């Protein structure tokens, strides 16, 4: 069943179950079982072996320990421990009190999160987890739901990194498109920069985030979460699992100071960025440039080291307080326990991603594009849609890039080289959109983790906003494909998003 239409069934089953049951672990588990059965023609024993092999492969690959995945898991555990110390020390409460004196309005609190999201553009993982730690104390104080904070984080992290040449995504993409843009006579970096305005979804998502934050636009499931937060002060559902939430575990120390939060987080930021630069430079060989550093940097290792330093500092600041409200051992263990739901989701997402890859779901969708007899003017739109569905089904933007970019380039090199850049950008845009609406995307998992939001709540509340931008972007790509006029397609996309925001603001007011 590999590489056929049947390869879509496990992903579809999983997505339908998520929407019906809202139980992500159950849905992922069923998707994994169905996928394994499809791979081995419903041979139960071989299917069980397949699932074990994939799960084992997360930790050990080709006889060697898979340090990258383990370092990311380790960082999540460290993040939970750091958060626990920030909560127990009173640092989070003190920071919230201090920010209340600086940010006077709920609008200011909402704008803070996406602004930080744009500033921390070097990596989407780092962005999602760091912004959540910084913004959460203040958004909680202004009764902004965690679901909305997760939306702000998720809809600025990937969109800004995918259009930034100086980022882990930018460096990767420049490397991928290097040999693809020769046909149009462009250098890789030059082509990447020229593709930026064609990335309609990324630009539109960032625009909508700021419109939503400034005008407090709430619709769909998000409105329910925001109304409840405003009316009751409950920013997270009391009956749902929320990764990293320790609000009811510790009574914050009354001796907490702002520096109890600021110092560990600054240490996390500085150490992580520093090690990203160091590991990237060491792996760049004789020619070290800023671009080569980000292309070769070891993000997971850098996050892990940054997490260790931050936890050590948070621990020292906590133990130097007298009369702690909780023992350090309890704080440590509660921090680890709080992060386990996010790690369970991430592990199962990796497993089903590998199984879907074995089923060649991506290759099947790519083949649909290659074999379809479609007018070249419609190809940017088609590539956007197919890339979006591929990322939704597989949970990986980078995997979608790797499959779809060469296909898009090869098609356009023959069909219409003038549409090469719009088509490549449409692949990037579609992959980010699919990433945003996929419950198995690692960046979606990390965004809900960073915000301290229930994962499925985040997926469902972000979905309507992502669809608005995707629909507007689709119209923009259709215009660009038929007219080859970037300016017209971009302006129409942005105008449609603004118009929708205005309409929804009026509707929500009524």
C-alpha positions in Angstrom: 0.0 0.0 0.0 3.1 2.2 0.0 2.9 5.2 -2.3 -0.8 4.7 -3.1 -3.9 6.6 -2.2 -4.3 4.1 0.7 -1.2 5.6 2.3 -3.4 8.5 3.3 -5.7 6.4 5.4 -3.7 6.3 8.7 -3.2 10.1 8.6 -6.9 10.7 7.9 -8.0 8.3 10.6 -5.7 10.0 13.1 -7.0 13.5 12.2 -10.6 12.5 12.3 -10.2 10.9 15.7 -8.5 14.0 17.0 -11.4 16.2 15.9 -14.0 13.7 17.3 -12.4 12.6 20.6 -10.0 15.5 21.3 -7.7 12.9 22.8 -4.4 13.3 21.1 -2.6 10.3 22.6 -5.5 8.0 21.7 -5.7 9.4 18.2 -1.9 9.1 17.6 -1.9 5.6 19.0 -4.7 4.4 16.6 -3.0 6.1 13.7 0.3 4.3 14.5 -1.5 0.9 14.7 -3.4 1.4 11.5 -0.3 2.6 9.7 1.8 -0.4 10.9 -1.0 -2.8 9.8 -1.0 -1.2 6.3 2.8 -1.5 6.0 2.7 -5.2 6.7 -0.6 -6.2 5.0 -2.4 -6.6 8.4 0.1 -9.1 9.8 -0.2 -8.4 13.5 3.2 -9.8 14.6 5.1 -7.9 11.9 3.1 -4.7 12.7 4.0 -4.9 16.4 7.7 -5.4 15.4 7.4 -2.3 13.1 6.1 -0.1 15.9 8.8 -1.3 18.3 11.5 -0.8 15.6 10.3 2.8 14.9 10.1 3.6 18.6 13.5 2.1 19.3 14.9 4.1 16.3 14.0 7.3 18.1 16.7 6.5 20.7 19.1 4.3 18.7 19.9 4.7 15.0 22.3 2.5 13.1 23.8 1.2 16.3 24.5 4.7 17.7 22.5 6.6 20.3 20.3 9.3 18.6 21.6 12.2 20.7 19.6 14.8 18.8 16.2 13.5 19.9 17.4 12.7 23.4 18.8 16.2 23.8 15.4 17.7 22.8 13.6 15.5 25.3 16.2 16.4 27.9 15.7 20.1 27.2 11.9 19.8 27.6 12.5 18.1 31.0 14.9 20.8 32.0 12.4 23.5 30.9 9.8 21.9 33.2 12.3 22.0 36.1 13.3 25.6 35.4 9.6 26.6 35.2 9.0 24.8 38.6 11.8 26.8 40.2 10.6 30.1 38.7 7.1 29.3 40.1 8.3 28.2 43.5 10.8 31.0 44.0 8.1 33.6 43.3 10.0 34.8 40.3 7.1 34.4 37.9 4.7 36.3 40.2 7.2 39.0 40.8 7.8 39.4 37.1 4.1 39.6 36.5 3.7 42.3 39.1 6.6 44.2 37.6 5.3 43.9 34.1 1.8 45.1 35.2 3.5 48.4 36.1 5.1 48.6 32.7 2.3 47.3 30.4 -0.9 49.1 31.4 -3.3 47.5 29.0 -4.5 44.1 27.9 -3.7 45.1 24.4 -0.1 45.7 25.3 0.1 42.3 27.0 -1.2 40.7 23.8 1.2 42.5 21.5 4.1 41.6 23.7 4.1 37.9 22.7 4.2 38.3 18.9 6.8 41.1 19.2 9.1 38.8 21.1 8.2 36.1 18.6 9.6 38.3 15.8 12.7 39.2 17.8 13.7 35.6 18.5 13.9 34.6 14.8 16.9 32.3 14.8 15.0 29.0 15.4 11.4 27.9 15.7 12.0 25.5 18.6 13.9 28.1 20.6 11.3 30.7 19.7 8.3 28.7 20.8 9.8 27.7 24.2 11.5 31.0 25.1 8.7 33.3 24.2 6.3 31.2 26.3 8.5 31.5 29.3 8.8 35.3 28.9 5.1 36.1 28.0 3.2 33.7 30.2 3.3 35.6 33.5 2.0 38.8 32.0 -0.7 37.2 29.8 -1.9 35.3 32.8 -2.3 38.5 34.7 -4.4 40.1 32.0 -6.6 37.0 31.7 -5.4 36.1 28.2 -6.1 32.4 27.6 -3.2 30.1 27.2 -4.8 28.9 23.9 -4.4 32.5 22.5 -0.8 32.7 23.8 -0.1 29.5 22.0 -1.5 30.9 18.8 0.7 34.0 19.1 3.7 31.8 19.6 3.0 29.3 16.9 2.0 31.9 14.3 5.1 33.9 14.7 7.8 31.2 15.2 7.7 29.3 11.9 6.6 32.2 9.8 9.4 34.5 10.8 12.1 31.7 10.7 11.0 30.6 7.2 11.6 34.1 5.7 14.7 34.9 7.7 18.0 33.9 5.9 19.8 34.1 9.2 18.0 31.3 11.0 18.2 27.5 11.2 15.3 27.3 8.6 16.8 29.9 6.3 20.2 28.2 6.2 18.6 24.8 5.5 16.4 26.2 2.7 19.3 28.1 1.1 21.2 24.8 1.0 18.2 22.9 -0.5 17.4 25.4 -3.3 21.1 26.0 -4.2 21.1 23.6 -7.1 17.4 24.2 -8.0 17.7 27.9 -9.0 20.6 27.5 -11.4 18.1 27.3 -14.2 17.0 30.9 -13.5 20.5 32.2 -13.1 20.3 33.1 -9.4 22.6 32.4 -6.5 21.0 30.5 -3.5 21.0 33.5 -1.1 19.7 35.9 -3.8 16.9 33.4 -4.7 15.9 33.0 -1.1 15.7 36.8 -0.5 13.7 37.2 -3.7 11.3 34.4 -2.6 10.4 36.2 0.7 7.6 38.5 -0.7 6.2 35.4 -2.5 5.7 33.6 0.9 2.2 34.8 1.2 1.2 32.6 4.1 4.1 33.5 6.3 3.6 37.3 5.8 -0.2 37.0 6.1 0.1 34.9 9.3 2.3 37.5 10.9 -0.1 40.3 9.8 -3.1 38.5 11.2 -1.4 37.9 14.5 -0.8 41.6 15.1 -4.4 42.5 14.0 -5.8 39.9 16.4 -3.6 41.1 19.2 -4.2 44.8 18.6 -8.0 44.6 18.1 -8.6 41.5 20.3 -10.3 39.6 17.6 -11.7 36.3 18.8 -13.8 33.9 16.8 -14.4 30.1 16.6 -13.2 28.0 19.5 -10.8 30.8 20.5 -13.8 33.0 21.5 -15.0 30.4 24.0 -11.5 30.3 25.7 -11.1 34.1 25.8 -14.6 34.7 27.1 -14.0 32.1 29.9 -10.6 33.7 30.7 -12.1 37.2 31.0 -15.2 36.1 33.0 -13.6 33.7 35.4 -9.9 34.3 35.2 -9.4 30.7 34.2 -6.7 30.9 31.4 -6.5 27.1 31.1 -9.2 24.5 31.3 -9.2 22.9 34.7 -10.3 19.5 33.4 -7.6 19.1 30.7 -3.9 18.1 30.7 -1.7 21.1 30.3 2.1 20.5 29.8 4.3 22.5 32.2 1.4 23.9 34.3 2.3 24.2 38.0 -0.1 26.9 39.0 -1.8 24.7 41.7 1.3 22.8 42.7 3.3 25.4 44.6 2.5 28.5 46.6 4.9 31.1 45.2 7.4 32.4 47.7 6.7 35.9 49.0 10.4 36.6 48.8 10.4 36.3 45.0 12.1 39.0 43.0 12.1 39.9 39.3 15.6 38.7 38.9 14.6 35.2 40.0 12.9 34.9 36.5 15.0 37.2 34.4 18.4 35.8 35.2 17.6 32.1 34.4 15.8 33.1 31.2 18.6 35.4 30.1 21.1 32.7 30.8 19.0 30.3 28.7 18.9 32.7 25.8 22.6 33.7 25.9 23.9 30.2 26.4 21.7 28.7 23.7 22.6 31.3 21.1 26.2 31.1 22.1 26.4 27.4 21.6 24.4 27.6 18.4 27.2 30.0 17.1 30.0 27.8 18.5 28.6 24.4 17.2 27.8 26.0 13.8 31.3 27.6 13.5 33.0 24.3 14.5 31.0 22.4 11.9 31.6 24.9 9.1 35.1 23.8 8.3 37.6 26.3 6.8 35.0 28.7 5.5 33.0 30.2 8.4 30.3 32.7 7.6 27.1 33.6 9.5 25.1 31.7 6.9 27.3 28.6 7.3 27.1 28.8 11.1 23.3 28.6 11.0 23.3 25.9 8.3 25.5 23.7 10.5 24.5 24.6 14.0 23.4 21.9 16.5 20.1 23.4 17.8 19.1 20.5 20.1 22.5 20.3 21.8 22.5 24.1 22.2 19.1 24.0 23.8 20.1 21.2 26.1 23.2 23.0 27.3 21.2 26.2 27.7 18.6 24.3 29.7 21.3 22.9 32.1 22.8 26.4 32.7 19.3 27.9 33.3 18.2 25.1 35.7 21.5 25.4 37.7 21.0 29.2 38.1 17.3 28.9 38.9 18.2 26.2 41.5 20.9 28.4 43.1 18.6 31.4 43.3 15.9 29.2 44.9 18.0 27.5 47.5 19.5 30.9 48.6 16.0 31.9 49.7 15.2 31.2 53.3 12.1 29.2 54.3 11.3 27.8 50.9 7.7 26.7 50.4 8.7 23.4 48.9 11.8 21.2 49.0 14.1 21.3 46.1 13.5 17.6 45.4 9.8 18.1 45.2 10.2 21.2 42.9 12.5 19.2 40.6 10.2 16.2 40.4 7.1 18.2 39.9 8.8 20.1 37.0 9.7 16.8 35.3 6.2 15.4 35.9 4.6 18.5 34.4 6.4 18.0 31.1 5.7 14.4 30.6 2.4 14.9 28.6 4.2 17.0 26.0 7.0 14.4 25.7 4.4 11.6 25.3 2.8 13.5 22.4 6.2 14.3 20.8 7.3 10.7 21.0 4.1 9.4 19.4 4.2 12.2 16.8 7.7 11.0 15.8 6.6 7.4 15.6 3.6 8.1 13.3 5.7 10.5 11.3 8.1 7.7 10.6 5.3 5.2 9.7 3.7 7.7 7.4 7.1 8.2 5.8 7.4 4.4 5.3 4.0 4.4 3.6 5.4 7.1 1.2 2.4 9.4 1.8 4.5 12.4 0.7 5.7 10.7 -2.4 2.2 9.8 -3.4 1.0 13.4 -3.1 4.1 14.6 -4.9 3.3 12.1 -7.7 -0.2 13.6 -8.0 1.3 16.9 -8.8 3.9 15.5 -11.3 1.4 13.4 -13.3 -1.5 15.9 -13.3 -2.0 17.8 -16.6 -2.5 21.2 -15.1 -2.0 24.7 -16.7 1.2 26.3 -15.3 -0.8 29.3 -14.1 -2.5 27.1 -11.5 0.7 25.4 -10.3 1.6 27.8 -7.5 -1.8 27.4 -6.0 -1.7 23.6 -6.5 1.8 23.4 -5.0 0.6 25.4 -2.0 -2.4 23.1 -1.4 -0.5 19.9 -1.8 2.4 21.0 0.4 -0.1 22.1 3.0 -1.8 18.7 3.0 1.5 16.9 3.0 2.7 18.8 6.1 -0.6 18.3 7.8 -0.5 14.5 7.2 3.2 14.0 8.0 3.7 16.7 10.7 6.9 17.9 9.2 7.6 21.1 7.3 11.2 20.2 6.6 10.2 16.8 5.2 7.8 18.6 2.9 10.5 21.0 1.8 12.8 18.1 0.9 10.2 16.3 -1.2 8.3 19.2 -2.8 11.0 21.8 -3.6 12.9 19.6 -6.1 9.6 18.6 -7.7 8.4 22.2 -8.0 11.7 23.3 -9.4 11.8 20.5 -12.0 8.3 21.2 -13.2 8.8 24.9 -13.5 12.2 24.6 -15.2 10.4 22.9 -18.1 6.9 24.5 -17.9 7.6 28.2 -17.0 10.9 29.3 -15.5 9.4 32.8 -14.8 7.2 31.1 -12.1 10.1 29.3 -10.5 10.4 31.6 -7.4 6.6 31.9 -6.8 6.3 28.1 -7.0 9.1 27.4 -4.6 7.7 30.0 -2.2 4.3 28.4 -2.5 5.8 25.1 -1.3 7.4 26.9 1.7 4.1 28.7 2.5 2.0 25.5 2.2 4.4 23.5 4.4 4.2 26.2 7.2 0.4 26.2 6.9 0.2 22.4 7.2 2.5 22.6 10.1 0.2 25.0 11.8 -2.9 22.8 11.6 -1.2 19.5 12.2 -1.7 18.0 15.7 1.5 15.8 15.1 3.8 18.7 14.1 6.6 19.1 16.6 6.5 22.9 16.4 2.8 22.8 17.2 3.5 20.5 20.2 6.3 22.8 21.4 4.1 25.9 21.0 1.4 24.5 23.2 4.1 23.4 25.6 5.8 26.8 25.7 2.4 28.5 26.3 1.3 25.9 28.8 -1.8 25.2 26.8 -3.7 22.0 26.2 -2.4 20.7 22.9 -5.7 19.9 21.2 -7.1 23.2 22.4 -4.2 24.9 20.7 -4.7 23.0 17.4 -8.4 23.7 17.3 -8.3 27.3 18.3 -5.5 28.1 15.8 -7.2 26.3 12.9 -9.7 29.0 11.9 -7.1 31.7 12.0 -4.7 29.6 9.9 -7.5 28.8 7.4 -8.3 32.5 6.9 -4.7 33.2 5.9 -4.5 30.0 3.8 -7.7 31.0 1.8 -6.3 34.6 1.3 -3.0 33.1 0.3 -4.6 30.7 -2.2 -6.3 33.6 -4.0 -3.0 35.4 -4.0 -1.1 32.5 -5.5 -3.9 32.1 -8.2 -3.4 35.7 -9.1 0.4 35.4 -9.2 0.2 32.2 -11.3 -2.1 33.7 -13.9 -0.6 37.2 -14.1 3.0 36.8 -12.8 2.4 40.0 -10.9 3.8 39.7 -7.3 2.6 43.1 -6.2 -1.0 42.4 -7.1 -1.1 38.9 -5.5 0.6 40.1 -2.3 -1.7 43.2 -1.9 -4.8 41.2 -2.6 -3.8 38.6 0.0 -3.1 41.2 2.7 -6.2 43.2 1.9 -8.4 40.1 2.2 -6.8 39.4 5.6 -7.4 42.9 6.9 -11.0 42.9 5.5 -11.7 39.6 7.3 -10.2 41.0 10.6 -12.4 44.1 10.3 -15.5 42.0 9.7 -14.8 39.6 12.6 -14.1 42.5 14.9 -17.5 44.0 14.1 -19.2 40.6 14.5 -17.5 39.9 17.8 -18.5 43.3 19.2 -22.2 42.5 18.4 
